[in-house]
Amino acid sequence: MEDLQYQADAKRYLNDWKVGALFMDAGTGKTKVAVDIVNNSPCDFVLWVGPLQTIRKKHITAEVENQGGFKMPSKFVGVESIGQSDRIYLEVIDELEKYKCPFVVVDESLKIKNAGAKRTMRLLEIGRRVEYKLILNGTPISRNLLDVWSQMEFLSPLILNMTLSQFKKTFCEITRITKTDGYRYYTKEYISGYENVDYLYSLIRHYVFRADLQLNISQNYRYRRYCIDEDSLAEYQSIKEEFLTDEMLEWRNNNIFLEMTQKMQHAYCCTASKFEQVREILAESEVEPEHTIIFCKYIKSREMCEKAFPRCLVLSYQKDSLGLNLQDYNVTIYFDKVWDYALLTQSTRRTYRTGQERDCLYYDLTGNVGLESLIDRNISKKVTMSEYFKKATKEQIKNDL
């Protein structure tokens, strides 16, 4: 297949460097660019590190083969396996040492984050052992700017030429809050903002190629409202009253808030009206069940959707929103809402991608409770659950839910 213009531009831009970053939107065909860059290098082995779900289900290996495959021996390893398994990590190190000039590709490179995590430290050690490295991701800078340090440090310490501590002092605004717990004092530190971002871009721009997805098809978003049945609504209210006490909210614990919202949403995840709305959607003339994806958040809703709509492809956000190429599908139904803007965006790019020839339709189901509207508002503002919980007052949380 002939390169698209931005794919050819990416190869020209990065072919002169031994390290580089392809920050290209999901669906732009960055796998093809990566395969061509590796094959044009003098390397004799390629290690491909990516999300375990794409490795285990052989999605990425099939995609690489579709793009012509590698001209040298290759090994595909899940990034989670490197962090969790000493055996797999040591096998990877041994494999790299067998070759004179190995090439390492890290797919979904935002997995290289939290500099103190075992996974990140092991990837950085792998990076120190090879000259040729490429990282792939759809987003150049995540909501946490510290992730940029880990990714650039993997490519080469010379790009930023600063320690993590120096990076934080240069680009992050740090806020410290001291609280008392009886007779004890403790201080919490968090990043309240960023600065000198233009300077950061100037340091990394030579090693980064950025491309947005541009297709001659449209993305149409549609919204369907459903009513929660009385039993589910009663359970929702019961959970809300149990958790939203002044004492519970005083703790300001993100984990407790997460547990509460998960239980509240799970209470109505399979209410009958949701299934009625999906049946109405599938009955529309422009919707074909065989080309329809249904995204679910819970095991219960996924299993019930698989039984109710066997002709549709039922997927879960966490396991299936990354790495899948589903250009044969053009309709997506969001059966359960998810409070994660990045995950939601990734899910849209399973269908809206290079090779898609039909307009893409997205149906968002919204229930008649406060949590549903709260998720919608914060997704539109790209606000995470923890950010909302950190800033909202007790009265605001009670009113919103």
C-alpha positions in Angstrom: 0.0 0.0 0.0 1.3 3.4 -0.9 2.2 5.8 1.9 -0.2 8.6 2.8 1.6 12.0 2.8 2.0 12.3 6.6 3.3 8.7 6.7 6.0 9.5 4.2 6.8 12.8 6.1 7.2 10.8 9.3 9.7 8.4 7.8 11.7 11.2 6.2 11.7 13.1 9.5 12.9 10.2 11.7 15.0 8.2 9.4 18.0 10.4 10.1 17.9 9.7 13.8 18.6 6.6 15.9 15.8 7.5 18.3 12.4 9.1 17.8 8.8 9.4 18.8 5.8 8.9 16.6 3.0 10.8 18.3 0.3 10.1 15.7 -3.4 9.9 16.4 -4.9 6.5 16.7 -5.9 5.3 13.3 -3.2 7.2 11.4 -1.3 4.0 10.5 1.7 4.6 12.8 2.3 0.8 12.8 3.1 0.9 9.1 5.5 3.9 9.7 7.2 2.0 12.5 7.7 -1.2 10.5 9.2 0.8 7.6 11.6 2.8 9.9 12.8 -0.5 11.5 13.3 -2.2 8.1 15.2 0.8 6.8 17.6 0.7 9.7 20.9 -1.4 9.9 19.5 -3.4 12.8 19.5 -7.2 13.0 16.7 -7.7 15.6 13.6 -5.9 16.8 12.0 -6.0 20.2 8.4 -4.8 20.2 7.0 -3.9 23.6 3.3 -3.0 23.8 0.2 -3.5 25.9 -0.2 -7.1 26.9 -3.7 -7.3 25.5 -2.5 -6.5 22.0 0.4 -9.0 22.3 -1.6 -11.9 23.8 -4.4 -11.6 21.3 -1.9 -11.2 18.5 -3.6 -8.0 17.3 -0.3 -6.2 16.8 1.6 -9.1 15.3 -1.2 -9.5 12.7 -1.0 -5.7 12.0 2.7 -5.8 11.5 2.4 -8.7 9.1 -0.3 -6.8 7.2 2.3 -4.0 6.7 4.8 -6.4 5.2 6.4 -7.7 8.4 9.9 -7.2 9.8 13.0 -8.2 7.7 14.9 -9.4 10.7 14.1 -11.6 13.7 11.6 -10.1 16.1 10.1 -10.6 19.5 6.8 -9.2 20.9 6.5 -8.7 24.7 3.8 -7.2 26.9 4.9 -4.1 28.8 3.1 -5.4 31.9 5.0 -8.7 31.7 8.3 -6.9 31.8 7.3 -5.2 35.0 5.7 -8.2 36.7 7.9 -11.1 35.6 11.6 -11.4 36.5 11.9 -14.3 34.1 10.5 -12.5 31.1 12.6 -9.4 31.8 15.8 -11.4 32.0 14.9 -13.3 28.9 14.5 -10.0 27.1 17.9 -8.8 28.3 19.5 -12.0 27.2 17.8 -11.8 23.8 19.1 -8.3 23.2 22.6 -9.3 24.0 22.6 -12.0 21.3 22.5 -9.3 18.5 25.0 -6.6 17.4 22.4 -4.0 16.6 18.9 -4.5 18.1 16.0 -2.1 17.7 13.4 -1.5 20.5 9.9 -0.2 19.7 7.6 0.7 22.6 4.0 0.9 21.5 1.5 3.0 23.6 4.5 4.7 25.3 2.5 6.4 27.9 2.9 3.1 29.7 6.4 4.4 30.5 5.3 6.6 33.4 5.8 6.9 37.1 9.6 6.9 37.1 9.8 4.9 40.4 7.7 2.0 39.1 9.5 -1.3 38.4 8.1 -1.4 34.9 9.5 2.0 34.0 12.9 1.3 35.6 13.2 -1.9 33.6 12.2 -0.2 30.3 14.8 2.5 31.0 17.4 -0.2 31.6 16.5 -1.9 28.3 16.8 1.5 26.6 20.3 2.0 27.9 21.4 -1.2 26.2 20.4 -0.3 22.6 21.0 2.6 20.2 18.0 2.4 18.0 14.7 3.2 19.8 11.2 4.3 18.7 8.2 5.1 20.9 4.6 5.2 19.6 1.6 7.0 21.0 -1.4 8.9 20.1 -1.0 11.7 22.6 2.3 13.7 22.8 1.9 14.9 26.3 -0.5 13.3 28.9 -2.2 15.1 31.7 0.9 14.4 33.8 3.9 16.2 32.3 6.2 13.9 34.3 5.4 11.1 31.8 7.4 13.1 29.2 10.6 12.8 31.3 10.3 9.0 31.4 9.6 8.7 27.6 12.5 11.0 26.6 14.8 9.4 29.2 14.1 6.0 27.5 15.0 7.4 24.1 18.2 9.1 25.3 19.2 10.9 28.5 20.9 13.5 26.3 17.5 14.8 24.9 16.5 16.5 28.2 19.9 16.2 29.9 18.3 16.6 33.4 17.3 14.4 36.3 13.7 13.8 37.2 14.2 16.2 40.2 15.6 18.9 37.8 12.7 18.3 35.4 10.1 18.9 38.1 11.8 22.1 39.3 12.0 23.4 35.7 8.5 22.5 34.4 6.2 21.8 37.3 4.5 24.1 39.9 4.5 22.2 43.2 2.0 22.9 45.9 2.5 21.6 49.4 -0.2 21.3 52.0 0.4 20.5 55.7 -2.4 18.9 57.6 -2.8 17.7 61.2 -4.1 14.4 62.4 -4.4 14.6 66.1 -0.9 15.5 67.3 0.8 14.5 64.0 1.6 16.8 61.1 2.0 15.5 57.6 2.7 17.3 54.3 1.2 16.4 50.9 2.8 17.5 47.7 1.1 17.7 44.3 1.6 19.3 40.9 -0.7 22.3 40.6 0.4 23.5 37.2 3.1 23.6 34.6 5.5 26.2 33.3 8.2 26.7 30.7 6.3 24.3 28.4 7.6 26.1 25.2 11.1 25.4 26.4 10.2 21.7 26.9 8.9 21.5 23.3 12.1 23.1 22.0 14.1 20.3 23.7 12.1 17.4 22.3 10.9 18.7 18.9 13.8 17.3 16.8 12.9 13.8 18.0 9.1 13.9 17.8 6.9 13.6 14.7 3.2 14.6 15.3 0.3 13.8 12.9 -3.4 14.2 13.3 -5.9 11.9 11.7 -7.6 13.4 8.6 -10.2 11.3 6.8 -12.9 12.2 4.2 -15.6 10.7 6.4 -17.6 12.2 9.3 -18.0 11.3 12.9 -21.6 11.7 14.1 -22.4 11.7 17.8 -25.9 10.9 19.0 -27.4 10.8 22.4 -30.2 8.5 23.8 -31.8 8.9 27.2 -33.2 6.0 29.2 -35.1 5.7 32.5 -33.8 3.6 35.3 -36.2 1.1 36.8 -37.5 1.6 40.4 -35.5 -1.2 42.0 -32.2 0.0 40.5 -33.0 3.6 41.4 -33.7 2.6 45.0 -30.4 0.8 45.2 -28.6 3.8 43.6 -30.1 6.1 46.3 -29.3 3.7 49.1 -25.6 3.6 48.1 -25.5 7.3 47.7 -26.9 7.9 51.2 -24.5 5.3 52.7 -21.4 7.0 51.3 -22.3 10.7 51.2 -22.2 11.3 54.9 -20.3 14.3 56.3 -17.9 11.9 58.1 -17.2 9.9 54.9 -16.7 13.0 52.8 -14.4 14.5 55.4 -11.8 11.9 54.6 -11.5 13.1 51.1 -10.4 9.7 49.9 -10.3 9.2 46.2 -10.6 5.4 46.6 -13.7 5.6 48.6 -15.3 8.0 46.1 -14.3 5.7 43.2 -15.8 2.7 45.0 -19.0 4.6 45.6 -19.5 5.8 42.0 -18.7 2.3 40.7 -21.3 0.7 42.9 -23.9 3.4 42.1 -23.3 2.9 38.3 -23.3 -0.9 38.6 -26.7 -0.7 40.4 -28.4 0.4 37.1 -26.0 -0.9 34.5 -28.5 -3.5 33.2 -31.8 -1.6 33.6 -34.3 -2.7 31.0 -34.6 0.7 29.3 -31.0 0.6 28.1 -31.7 -2.6 26.2 -34.8 -1.0 24.6 -32.7 1.9 23.4 -30.1 -0.4 21.8 -32.8 -2.3 20.0 -34.2 0.9 18.6 -30.7 2.0 17.5 -30.1 -1.4 15.8 -33.5 -1.0 14.0 -32.4 2.2 12.3 -31.9 1.9 8.5 -28.2 3.2 8.6 -27.2 0.8 11.4 -26.2 -2.8 10.7 -25.7 -5.1 13.8 -22.8 -6.9 12.1 -20.9 -3.6 11.9 -21.8 -2.4 15.4 -19.6 -2.3 18.5 -21.1 -2.1 22.0 -18.7 -0.9 24.7 -19.5 -2.0 28.3 -17.8 -1.2 31.6 -19.0 -4.1 33.8 -18.9 -7.9 33.4 -22.6 -8.1 34.1 -23.6 -5.7 31.4 -21.1 -7.2 28.9 -22.5 -10.7 29.4 -26.1 -9.6 29.1 -25.3 -7.6 25.9 -23.6 -10.6 24.4 -26.7 -12.6 24.9 -29.2 -9.9 23.9 -27.2 -8.7 20.8 -25.3 -11.7 19.4 -24.7 -10.1 16.0 -22.9 -7.1 17.5 -19.3 -7.1 18.8 -19.4 -6.5 22.5 -16.2 -5.1 24.0 -14.9 -3.7 27.4 -13.2 -0.3 27.7 -10.2 -1.4 29.7 -9.3 -4.5 27.7 -10.4 -3.6 24.2 -10.1 0.2 23.7 -6.4 0.0 22.8 -4.7 -1.5 19.9 -7.6 -3.0 18.0 -8.1 -2.2 14.3 -11.9 -2.4 13.7 -12.3 -0.5 10.5 -14.9 -3.0 9.3 -17.2 -1.5 12.0 -18.6 2.0 11.8 -21.2 2.1 14.6 -20.3 2.4 18.3 -22.8 2.2 21.2 -21.6 3.3 24.6 -23.8 1.1 26.8 -22.0 2.2 30.1 -20.4 5.5 30.6 -16.7 5.7 31.5 -15.1 8.6 33.4 -11.8 8.6 31.4 -11.5 11.0 28.5 -8.4 9.3 27.1 -10.1 5.9 27.2 -13.2 7.3 25.5 -11.1 8.9 22.7 -9.2 5.7 22.2 -12.4 3.8 21.8 -13.6 6.1 19.0 -10.4 5.5 17.1 -11.1 1.7 16.8 -13.4 2.6 13.9 -12.4 6.1 12.8 -9.0 5.2 11.3 -7.1 4.9 8.1 -8.9 2.5 5.8 -12.4 3.4 7.1 -14.7 4.2 4.1 -18.0 4.8 5.9 -19.2 7.6 8.2 -18.8 6.7 11.9 -21.8 6.8 14.2 -21.5 7.0 18.0 -24.5 6.5 20.3 -24.1 7.6 24.0 -26.7 6.2 26.4 -27.6 8.6 29.3 -29.7 7.6 32.4 -31.9 9.9 34.5 -29.6 10.2 37.5 -27.1 12.8 38.6 -24.0 10.5 38.2 -24.7 10.2 34.4 -24.8 14.0 33.9 -21.8 14.5 36.2 -19.7 12.1 34.1 -20.8 13.9 30.8 -19.9 17.3 32.2 -16.5 16.3 33.3 -15.7 14.4 30.2 -16.5 17.5 28.1 -14.1 19.5 30.3 -11.5 16.7 30.2 -11.6 16.6 34.0 -10.7 13.3 35.8 -12.7 11.9 38.6 -9.9 12.6 41.1 -9.6 16.2 39.9 -13.3 16.7 40.4 -13.3 15.1 43.8 -10.3 17.2 44.9 -12.0 20.5 44.0 -15.7 19.9 44.7 -17.3 20.9 48.0 -19.3 18.4 50.1 -22.5 20.2 49.2 -21.6 20.2 45.5 -20.9 16.5 45.5 -24.2 15.8 47.2 -26.1 18.0 44.7 -24.3 16.6 41.6 -25.1 13.0 42.5 
